[in-house]
Structures are given as C-alpha cells and as structure tokens.
C-alpha cells in the first residue's frame, strides 16, 4: 500500500443533524404561526367586548317592537 491509498478514507455523513435541524425550524415556524393566531383571537375578543357594558349587556339595544311590526 502506498501512502496515497491510505489517505482516501471517506468521511461519514450523519443524517440525524438534518432531522434535528428540520425539527427545530418547524418548531419555530409553528410557534410563530400559533402566536399570530393567538393575537388575532385576542383582537377579535377585544372588539366584541367593546360592544358590551360592564355587566356583559350590549350597549346599543335594538328596538324589538319595531322588528315585530
């Protein structure tokens, strides 16, 4: 064996770091999407609460007698 043949050792490539990296990227992506969804839900609930008084009654009552006529 010559010296050049002994230096041709192939480098091993592991797959698990790619899976761990992919899992990390997906985790961050889903976390960001979940927080965006949560912020939108909070905004919708806040808009609904603006139409209610302290006791949970609607501020603008619809005249029900006019609707029945």
Secondary structure, 3 states (H helix, E strand, C coil): CCHHHHCCCCCCCCCHHHHHHHHHHHHHHHHHHHHHHHHHHHHHHHHHHHCECCCCCECCCCCHHHHHC
